[in-house]
């Protein structure tokens, strides 16, 4: 199941399973790609009619176009019916997320130079954003928090949510109640590629958005990839990943629980890896993972991922372990070592880093306030977590003066003509020849 591997820090010693972990990717089959392309085309051409057909086909639910949007009263009733302890936890989690993301605000700024030239950036919130919230296997209410709260902090004018319906024609009641708790009133009972299509192209019922955020099935993710350019997306999310760097003093019970917390997502492609210089810990951990796995209510959800991308890797020292983390570039990294802050300095590629025994990954998933929408499949080499920058855009602002143009106009024209763009040069020349 979860394999015990040895890695010396060079390519020659790279075990086959570690090679598979390093080369994992989120690509989809040609069949999925073609299916999604057809769904997008059908929704773009036939709108609500196609949405209704796909909801019946994929979700087994018959809805009319007028039934796609969940009524405000249903949202309010769902909020009233929620367990009080869950509401309390969600309200505190939302406050934590809001407080953390408020620190990311960027204001418009302009700099006036001595001769009156002004250069700057105008920061503008997106007008309309769509959030995809998975709900088929589990109601991911935390995803709704992580996407909606930063969008609200950024000042997005309209936030709409798409999430698949249950057999009663409505999404999971906890998702509905959470939407109401956040003050969201535009929620549609659709999921999958057809929901992405509706957000991207618009229908008679659903107005198109400027950007789509949120995870989903391989069909949802592929749909986001295909509509990118018509609308914005935040990233191409893949299966969850965790890498734990542990020294000899780390507790294998904690590590096993953390590895399983990601493997249980259930796609079978999650990566769950522990890296340690302590062989004794590694051996104990392999046994502990198996012990805890069979105690889970649904062990079958986690086992395929452990068999495919689960590993305990013994390395010569923590330094080699840090370099291996940077090669993997995982979504989540836990540092269960004596000096986590010192070790953090060497971590270049990670979506989120958790320091110390109390900082288990679910703390970030649900409550701390940092965002759990993170880069996967090695994208942490170049990408960041979801944040306020995903919900705003910046516009360059330039005010030149005649004095500055007279001073530098020849240089501008020289560059333009070097590129063979004479009209660009002449746009400057006419001003120099005919100052107004």
N, C-alpha and C positions, 0 to 999 in steps of 0.2 A: 504494500500500500504506500505509505510514506517512506521513501528510501533514504538510507544513510549513505552519504557520498563523501568523498575526500577530494579536496581541491588545493593545489599547491600555489596557485596564483599565476599559472602560465597556461597557454592554450593547449599544450601537449597533455596536461593533466585534467582536461575538462571532461567530466563524465557525460555520457549521452543524454541523461535526463536533464542535467544542467544546461546542456546545449539547447535542448527543447525549450526550457524555461527562458533562456536568453533570446531565442528566435520566435517566441510566441507572437502572434499577430491577431488582429481582429477582423481580418478579411472575411468576406462571405462568399458563398458558392455562386457560380454563374446563374444557377436556378433562382436563388434568392434575389440576386440583382435584377434578373429579368422580371420576376414577379412584382417586385417593388416598382420597377419602371412602369409596368402596366397599371398598377394601382394608382400611381401618381397621374398618369395620363387620363385614366377614367374619371378621377375626381376633378381634375382640371377641366375636363370637357363636360361632365354631367353633374358635378356639384353634389348637392344633397342627395340626389337619387342614388349616386354611387356610394355615398357614405352609409345610407340605409341598407343597401345591398351587402356591403362588406361587413357591417355590424351583424347582420343576420348570419352571414357565412362564417365569420371568424369567432364571433362571441355567442352565437346562438340566441340572439335577442332581436326581437322585431320592434323597431321604433319608427315613428313617422318623423319627417323633418322637424316638425314643431316640438317633438319630444327629445331632440338631441340636446338642447340646453336644459340644464337642471334648474327648476324654478327656485326663486329666492326663498320661498316659504319652505321648500324641502331642505335647503341648506340650513335655515334657521332651526327647523325641527331637529335636524341631525345634531346640531350643536347642543341643543337642549337635552338630547338623549345621551350625550356622551358621558362616560364615567367621570366623576368629579376629579379623581386622582389623575386621570389622563389629561384632563383639561389643565390642571395645575402644572403638570410637568411640561406640557406643550407651551403654555404661556411663559414659563420661566426659560425654556429653551429658546423660544422666539425672542425674548428680551436679550438673552446672551448673544444670539446671532446678530440682532440689530445693533447692539452696543459695539460688537467687534467690527462690523462692517461700516459703521459710521466713521470709524477712524480712517477709512479708505477714501473719503470724499476728496475730490479734486475740484478746485474752483477755476473759473475762467481767469486768465491773466494776460496783461498787456504791458509791454515795456516801451516807454517813449525815450528815444535817444535825443542827443543834444540838438540835432538839426530838425527835429519834429517827426522823424520817421517812427512809426509805431508798428511793432511786431507782437503777435500774441496768439493765444489759443482760446477759442470759445468752447466751453464744455456744455453739451446738450444731452439730456436724458432721451433715450429712445421713446417713441410715442406708444408703441404697442408691442408687447412681448407675449409669446405663447410658451407655456410650461407643459412638458410631457411628464406625467406621473405614472409609473407602472402600478398596476393594481391587479393583474391577473393572478399571480402566485401569492402576493402579499400586498396590503395597502401601504405603500411607502410614504407615510405621512411626513417622515423626516425630509424626504426629497422636496416635498411641497414647501416646507419651511425654508430649506436651504436655497431654493430658487426664488421664492416669492419675496422673502424678507429683504434680501439685497436689492431686488428690483424696486421695492417700495422705498428703501433708503436712497437709492439713486434718483428717484423721482419719476420713474416710468409712469406714463399717464394711464394706461390701461393694461391690466394683466389678465390674460385668460388662461384657463387650465383645461387640458384634455386628459381624460383617464377612462379606461374601459369600463363598461357596465357589467354588473352581475346579472343573474337570471331575472331579477325583478325589474330590469331596465335602468337601474340607477347604480352609480359607482358605490364602492364600499362606504358605509355611513361615517366611518371615522375620517375618511378623506373629505367628505362633504362637510362634516362638522369643523374640521381643521380649516377648510377654505373660509367658512363663515367666521371663525375665530380670527383669521387674518384680515377680514374685511374684503374678501374676494367674492364677487357675485356673478362672474361670468365663467361658468364651468360646463363643459360638454361631455356627455357620456359616450365618448368614442376613444379608441386607442389604435395602436399599431401604425402602419405606414399610411393608412387612410386619414388618420388624425393629423399626421405631419403634412400630408397633401392639403388638407383643408386649411391649416394654418398658413401654408406657403402660398396657395393660389386663391384662397377665399371661396366661399359658396354664397348662396342666397341667405343662408342662416348665419354663417361664420365669416366675419371680416378678416381678411389677411393680416398677418403680423409683420413686423420688421425683423424679428429675431425669434428663433426657437431654441429653447434650452431644455435640458433634462435627459435622463437615460431611458432605456427601454429594451425591447427584444432586438434580435438581429435585424428584423424587418423595420422597426422604428429607427434604429441607428443607420441602416443603409438608406432609408428614406431621407434622413437628415443630410447624409452625405450627398445624395443626388439633388436635393433642392438648394444646397449651398450655392450662393451667388445670386439666386433670386431673393433669398432671405439670408440673414446671418445665422450662424450657429455658434455655440460656445466651444464645442469640441466633439470628437467622435469617441464616445465612451465605449469601453470594453469591459470584460469581466473583472471582478475585483481582485486585488493583489495585496499581499502582506509579506514583508521580510522582517524578521526579528533578528537583531544582532545581540548575542548573549555571551556573557563571560561565565566563568566557572561558578560564580555565586548565584547565578540566575535560577529561578524556581521553574522546573520543567512543567509543573502543574499550570502555572500562569501561561507559559509559552504555548502549551498544547491547546489551552482554551482559546487563546488569541488566534492561532492558526485555524482552528475550527470555526471561529466566528466569521472568517471570510470564506472558507470552503463551503459553508452551508448555504450560500446564495443560490446554488443549485443549477448553474448552467453547465457544470462539469469542466469548465475551463478556467476557474479561479486558480491563482498561484498562491501557495502557502509554503513559505520557506523560512527555516531558521539557519543562521550562520553562526558558528561558534568555534573557538579554538580548543574547546574542552570535549574530548571524546567521551568521557564519562557522562557528561550532560547529554550529549547527542544520543547515546544508547538509551539512557533513561527516557528521553523525550519521545523516541520512536514508540516505546511501550506505552507511554502516557497518552499519546495521541490515539492509539488504538483503544485504550481503556475508556477514554472520554467519548470517543466516537460512538461506541455501542450504547452509551448512556443517553445519547440524544434521542428525542422523540422521532426524528426522521433522519437516521444515519445515512440512508441511501442518497440524500441530497448532497452530502459532503464527500462521500467516498470516491466518486468518479474524478473530482478535482484533485484529491490527494493522490490518486493513482497516476493522474496525468501530469500535474505540475506541483506535487507536494514533495518536499525534500528537506532533510537535515544535513547541512554541509559542514564538514570539519575542515577548518583552515589553519594554517600555521600560526597566525596571530590576528589580532583585531584589525590591524592595518590592511591585511589582505582582505579581510571581511568587508571593510569599508569600500575598497576598490571594487569588490564583487557587487556590492549594493549599487554603486554608481554604474556598473555595466548593466545590471538588471533594470535600473531606473523605475522602481515600483511605485505604485499608488500610495501605499502606506509603509512606513518604516518605524519599527519600535527599537529603542536603544535600551536594552536591559544590561547595562554595563556600569562599572564603578564610577566612571567619569563621563556621563552622557553629554554634558555641555562641551567638553573638550572633543569628544568624538563627533559631535554635530558639525564642527568646523570642517571636517573632511567630507561631509555628505553634500554632493553637488546635485544629484539627480533623485528627487523624491517628490511625490505630491504633497505629503504631510509627514512630519516626523514627530514621534511621541517619545518623551523622555521620562524614564523612571518607571518603577513598578506600578504606580497608581494610574499611569497614563495609558490605560488599555485603549485600543483602537475605537471601541464603541463610544468612549467619551467624546471623541471627535465626530463620530457619526451622528450623535443625537443632541449633545448638550453643551459642549464647551463654548461654542460660538463661532469657531472657525468653520470653513465650508467643507462639506464632505463630497461635493462634486469635484472630482480630482482627475488628473490625467492618468491614463492606464496604457498598457501595451508599450511601455518604453517611452511614451510621449512626455514623461517628466524630464527628459533631456532638454526639452524646448518649451514646454507648456506649463501653465500655472493652474491653481485652483480657481473655481468660479469666484468672482468678486465684483465689486462695483464697476470696474472698468468694462465688464461684459455688458453693462446696461446703459452705458453712455458712449458718446462719440465726441471726438474733438475736431474742431474746424479751425484751420489756420486763418489768421487775420493779418493783412498787410496794408499799411498806409504809407506810401512813399511820398516824398516831397519833390517838387521840381528841382530843387537844389541838389538833392541826392542823385536824382536821375541824370542830371547834367554831369555829375562827378563820375558816375560809374557806368553810364550808358554805353560807352565804347566797349567796355569789358563784356557787358551783357550781349551786345551784338557779335562780338568776336566768338563767344561760345556758341551762339545760335548758328552762326555761319559755319562753324566747324562741324556742326551736326547736319548742315545742308538745309536748314530751316530758315529760308530767307524772309518769309512773312513774319516770323518771330522777330527777326532783326529789324524789319521795317516798322513794326509796331512801336519799337523804341525810337527809331530814326525820325519818324514823323513828329514825335513830341519834341525831340531835340531841335528839329528844323523849324517847328511852328509852336513855340511855347505858348501855352494858353493859360 
